[in-house]
Amino acid sequence: MIRVLLSGQRMDWEEYGELLPAALTDAGIEAEVIRERAPRSPETIDYIVYAPWSDMKDFSPFTGAKAVLNLWAGVEDVVTNETLTAPLARMVDPGLTAGMVEWCVAHALRHHLGIDRDVCRRDAAWDPCVPPIARERPLTILGLGVLGCAVGGALSDLGFPVTGWSRSGKDVSGMTCLSGEDGLVEALRMAELLILLLPLTPATEELMNAERLTFLPKGAILINPGRGPLIDDDALLAALDSGHIAHATLDVFREEPLPRDHPFWAHPGITVTPHIASATRPDTAVGVLVENIRRGEAGEPLLHLVDRFRGY
């Protein structure tokens, strides 16, 4: 019998405490699922299901761990932990992907169609303003992982000319793919709508700095459901105040919850959403966890392994 430790807060125990044992049983895997902060005989734990807000900071007692299975897509909170020597897998959850696609498409269309103009109207002005159609609005996505490709595909299907950028070259159906620093400049220069879906690494922190914000066309819209530190906050405020950036819809921030006195709250050019673009859905994520445990027990390669050097 294998031992699987759920390392998270009470909410995680409640959500996964019933789903995970049942799914393991259905898969024919005999397992004990443990929900203790300090489990007995940590060296006998085979798999750790890890939530980023877990209290666990020291993985060294878990000398028998075959893998750590992250519950989130982002791993920046754990990937640099020097006590973690077991393979680390990130979460690629179909439910999370679907939620991210819906949120990004909704806000891209909101800005593309100028929906705020009428939703926020407070007068009786009859002011017809017919928006362009999708094929007339170039859109760029920075980050071509699972989420970026899924969002790009959905927006391409709606008719948007989609450009995708990643650090290394990729070929994704339905969009123009660019890479490298020259490719980044080109991708930004054509982006009337810009969506950030990059992981947070030392190479991507403050990628959107003052200089790169100027590469965007005047009046561009920035949408960030990726990671807060991808953007230089002060540079974004300056670009908004100058009118170069028309609006920014932000779902993620350097500090969360976003402090009540943060200037983003009151800025007329910023929409704040409280990190709701998407989340791991236990009913679909549990299948990903079980499949990786099955693979681990069968000696097969794990899905979604993290490259510790790259940080994602």
LUMPA-321369 format. One line per 5 residues: number of its first residue (from 1); for each residue x, y, z of C-alpha. Coordinates in Angstrom, 1 decimal. Example, Ala and Ser with C-alpha at 12.3 -4.5 7.8 and 13.67 -1.06 7.14 Angstrom:
BEGIN
1> 12.3 -4.5 7.8  13.7 -1.1 7.1
//
This chain:
BEGIN
1> 0.0 0.0 0.0  1.3 3.4 -0.9  1.1 6.5 1.3  -0.1 9.8 -0.1  0.2 13.0 2.0
6> -2.2 15.9 1.4  -0.2 19.0 2.4  -2.4 22.0 2.5  -5.0 23.8 4.6  -8.3 22.5 5.9
11> -10.1 23.5 2.7  -7.8 21.2 0.7  -8.4 18.3 3.1  -12.2 18.8 2.8  -12.1 18.9 -1.0
16> -9.6 16.2 -1.8  -9.9 14.1 1.4  -12.9 12.2 -0.2  -12.3 12.6 -3.9  -8.7 11.4 -4.0
21> -9.1 8.1 -2.1  -12.1 7.2 -4.2  -10.3 8.0 -7.4  -7.3 6.0 -6.4  -9.6 3.0 -5.5
26> -11.3 3.3 -8.9  -7.9 3.2 -10.6  -7.0 0.0 -8.7  -4.4 1.7 -6.6  -4.3 0.7 -3.0
31> -3.4 3.8 -1.0  -3.6 5.4 2.4  -4.3 9.2 2.1  -3.0 11.1 5.0  -4.2 14.5 6.1
36> -1.8 15.3 9.0  0.5 18.3 9.3  3.2 16.2 10.8  2.7 12.6 9.6  4.2 9.7 11.4
41> 7.1 8.0 9.6  7.6 10.8 7.0  10.2 8.6 5.3  7.5 6.2 4.2  5.4 8.8 2.4
46> 5.4 7.9 -1.3  3.7 11.0 -2.8  3.1 14.5 -1.5  0.1 16.5 -2.9  1.2 20.0 -2.3
51> -0.8 23.2 -2.1  1.3 26.4 -2.3  -0.2 27.8 0.8  0.8 24.7 2.7  2.7 25.0 6.0
56> 5.3 22.6 4.7  8.6 24.2 4.0  11.1 21.4 4.8  10.8 18.4 2.5  14.0 16.7 3.8
61> 12.2 14.2 6.2  10.4 12.7 3.2  13.3 10.7 2.0  11.1 8.1 0.3  9.0 10.5 -1.7
66> 8.8 9.5 -5.3  7.2 12.8 -6.4  5.7 16.1 -5.2  2.4 16.8 -7.1  1.6 20.5 -7.1
71> -2.0 21.5 -6.9  -1.5 24.8 -8.9  -0.2 25.5 -12.3  2.4 27.9 -10.9  5.3 26.5 -9.0
76> 7.3 29.6 -8.1  6.5 29.2 -4.4  8.2 25.8 -4.2  10.5 25.3 -7.2  13.5 27.0 -5.5
81> 13.1 25.1 -2.2  16.5 23.5 -1.7  15.0 20.8 0.5  12.9 19.5 -2.3  14.9 16.9 -4.2
86> 12.0 14.6 -5.5  10.6 15.2 -9.0  8.1 18.1 -9.0  5.0 18.0 -11.2  2.8 21.1 -11.8
91> -0.9 20.9 -12.2  -2.4 20.9 -15.7  -6.0 20.7 -14.9  -8.7 20.6 -17.7  -11.1 22.5 -15.4
96> -8.5 25.2 -14.7  -7.8 25.5 -18.4  -11.5 25.9 -19.3  -11.9 28.6 -16.6  -8.9 30.5 -17.9
101> -10.1 30.4 -21.5  -13.6 31.7 -20.5  -12.2 34.5 -18.3  -9.7 35.7 -21.0  -12.2 35.5 -23.8
106> -14.7 37.4 -21.8  -12.4 40.3 -21.0  -10.9 40.3 -24.5  -14.4 40.7 -25.9  -15.3 43.2 -23.3
111> -12.5 45.5 -24.3  -12.7 44.7 -28.0  -16.5 45.6 -28.1  -16.2 48.5 -25.7  -18.8 47.1 -23.5
116> -17.9 49.3 -20.5  -19.0 52.3 -22.4  -22.6 51.3 -22.2  -22.6 49.2 -19.0  -21.2 52.1 -17.1
121> -23.3 54.8 -18.8  -24.9 57.2 -16.3  -26.6 59.6 -18.8  -29.1 59.5 -21.6  -26.6 60.2 -24.4
126> -27.4 58.4 -27.6  -23.9 57.9 -28.8  -23.6 55.0 -31.4  -20.1 53.6 -31.5  -19.9 50.5 -33.6
131> -16.9 48.4 -32.7  -14.6 46.7 -35.2  -14.9 42.9 -35.8  -12.4 40.5 -34.4  -10.3 40.2 -37.6
136> -9.5 43.9 -37.3  -8.1 43.7 -33.8  -4.6 42.1 -33.5  -4.1 40.3 -30.3  -0.9 39.0 -28.6
141> -0.5 36.4 -26.0  2.8 36.2 -24.1  3.3 32.6 -22.9  2.5 29.5 -25.0  2.1 26.8 -22.4
146> -1.1 24.8 -22.0  -3.1 27.9 -20.9  -1.7 30.3 -23.5  -2.3 27.8 -26.4  -5.8 27.2 -25.2
151> -6.7 30.9 -24.8  -5.0 31.6 -28.2  -7.0 28.9 -29.9  -10.3 30.1 -28.6  -9.6 33.7 -29.6
156> -8.3 32.6 -33.0  -11.6 30.6 -33.5  -13.5 33.9 -32.9  -11.5 35.5 -35.8  -8.8 37.5 -33.9
161> -5.4 37.6 -35.6  -3.4 36.0 -32.7  0.3 36.3 -32.2  1.9 34.1 -29.5  5.3 34.6 -28.0
166> 7.4 32.3 -25.9  11.0 32.2 -24.9  11.8 29.2 -27.1  10.3 28.7 -30.5  6.9 27.0 -30.9
171> 4.5 26.1 -33.7  0.9 26.4 -32.7  -2.0 26.0 -35.1  -4.1 29.1 -35.6  -1.6 31.7 -34.5
176> 1.7 33.4 -35.5  4.4 32.2 -33.1  7.4 34.3 -32.3  10.3 33.9 -29.8  13.4 35.6 -28.5
181> 13.9 39.3 -27.8  13.4 40.4 -31.4  10.2 38.3 -31.5  9.0 39.9 -28.3  9.4 43.4 -29.7
186> 7.5 42.4 -32.8  4.7 40.7 -30.9  4.2 43.8 -28.7  4.3 46.3 -31.5  1.2 44.6 -33.1
191> -0.7 44.0 -29.9  -3.9 46.1 -29.6  -4.9 43.6 -27.0  -2.1 41.9 -24.9  -2.7 38.9 -22.6
196> 0.0 37.8 -20.2  0.1 34.1 -19.4  3.8 33.6 -18.7  5.1 31.7 -15.6  7.0 33.8 -13.1
201> 10.7 33.2 -13.2  13.8 35.4 -12.8  13.7 35.8 -16.6  10.1 37.0 -16.7  9.9 39.2 -13.6
206> 9.0 42.7 -14.7  9.1 41.6 -18.3  6.6 44.4 -19.0  8.8 47.3 -17.9  8.6 50.9 -18.9
211> 10.5 50.3 -22.2  8.5 47.4 -23.3  5.2 49.1 -22.5  6.2 51.8 -25.0  6.4 49.1 -27.7
216> 2.6 48.6 -27.5  0.4 50.6 -29.9  -1.0 53.7 -28.4  -4.4 52.8 -26.8  -3.5 49.2 -26.3
221> -5.3 47.1 -23.7  -3.3 44.9 -21.2  -4.9 41.8 -19.6  -2.9 40.0 -16.9  -4.3 36.7 -15.4
226> -0.8 35.3 -15.3  1.4 36.5 -12.4  1.5 40.0 -10.9  5.3 40.6 -10.9  5.3 40.1 -14.7
231> 4.5 43.9 -14.8  6.4 46.9 -13.3  3.5 48.4 -11.4  4.9 52.0 -11.5  5.7 51.8 -15.2
236> 2.1 50.6 -15.9  0.6 53.5 -13.9  2.8 55.9 -15.8  1.8 54.4 -19.2  -1.9 54.6 -18.2
241> -1.6 58.2 -17.0  0.1 59.2 -20.2  -2.7 57.6 -22.3  -0.3 55.2 -24.0  -2.1 52.3 -22.4
246> -5.9 52.7 -22.5  -6.8 50.2 -19.9  -5.4 47.3 -17.8  -7.5 44.4 -16.4  -5.5 42.7 -13.7
251> -6.3 39.5 -11.9  -2.9 38.9 -10.2  -0.7 41.1 -8.0  2.6 41.3 -6.2  0.8 41.2 -2.9
256> -2.5 39.4 -2.5  -5.0 40.4 -1.3  -4.2 43.7 -3.0  -3.8 46.2 -0.2  -6.7 48.6 0.2
261> -4.5 51.6 -0.3  -2.9 50.4 -3.5  -3.3 52.9 -6.3  -4.7 50.2 -8.7  -8.0 50.2 -6.8
266> -8.9 53.8 -7.5  -7.3 54.2 -11.0  -9.9 54.8 -13.6  -7.9 52.9 -16.2  -7.6 49.7 -14.2
271> -10.0 46.9 -13.5  -9.1 44.7 -10.5  -10.4 41.2 -10.2  -9.5 39.2 -7.1  -7.4 36.4 -8.5
276> -10.5 34.7 -10.0  -9.5 34.1 -13.6  -9.3 30.4 -12.9  -8.6 27.9 -10.2  -7.8 24.2 -9.9
281> -11.1 22.3 -9.9  -10.8 19.3 -7.5  -13.2 17.1 -9.5  -11.0 17.3 -12.6  -7.6 17.8 -10.9
286> -7.9 14.6 -8.9  -7.8 12.7 -12.2  -4.4 14.3 -13.0  -3.1 13.4 -9.6  -4.2 9.8 -9.8
291> -2.7 9.4 -13.3  0.7 10.7 -12.1  0.6 8.4 -9.1  -0.3 5.5 -11.4  2.6 6.4 -13.7
296> 5.0 6.7 -10.7  4.0 3.2 -9.6  4.3 1.8 -13.1  7.7 3.3 -13.6  6.4 5.5 -16.4
301> 7.4 9.2 -17.0  5.4 11.6 -14.9  3.2 14.2 -16.6  4.0 17.9 -16.5  7.4 17.6 -14.8
306> 8.9 20.9 -13.8  12.3 21.9 -15.3  14.0 23.1 -12.1  16.5 25.1 -14.1  13.9 27.0 -16.0
311> 11.5 27.3 -13.1  8.4 25.9 -14.8
//
